[in-house]
Amino acid sequence: MSNLGKISLFLFIVLVALSCMVYRQQEQIDAMQERIQQLQDSNARIQDRLEKLQNQIYDLDENQHPDPAVRRFLNSTN
C-alpha cells in the first residue's frame, strides 16, 4: 500500500471515530434537553399549584378559618 493510501486510510479511520464521538455527544445533548424540558414542565405545574394555594389563602376570610393559629397568622399579615 502506498503512503498516500495509508494516509487516506488513517484519515478515514479518524473521520469515522470523530463522527461517532459527535453522534454520542449529540445523543447526550438531546437527552439533557429532554430532561430540562421535563423539569421546566414540572416547575410550571408546581408554580400553578402554588399560585392556586396562594389564591385560596388570599380569598379566605381570616375570621372564618377553623384553626385559631391560621386566623392569627392571617390577621397579622394584614
Contacts in CASP RR format, 6 or more apart in sequence:
PFRMAT RR
TARGET T0000
AUTHOR 0000-0000-0000
METHOD contacts of the structure
MODEL  1
MSNLGKISLFLFIVLVALSCMVYRQQEQIDAMQERIQQLQDSNARIQDRL
EKLQNQIYDLDENQHPDPAVRRFLNSTN
1 9 0 8 1.000
57 74 0 8 1.000
60 74 0 8 1.000
62 70 0 8 1.000
62 71 0 8 1.000
62 74 0 8 1.000
62 75 0 8 1.000
62 78 0 8 1.000
63 71 0 8 1.000
65 71 0 8 1.000
65 74 0 8 1.000
END
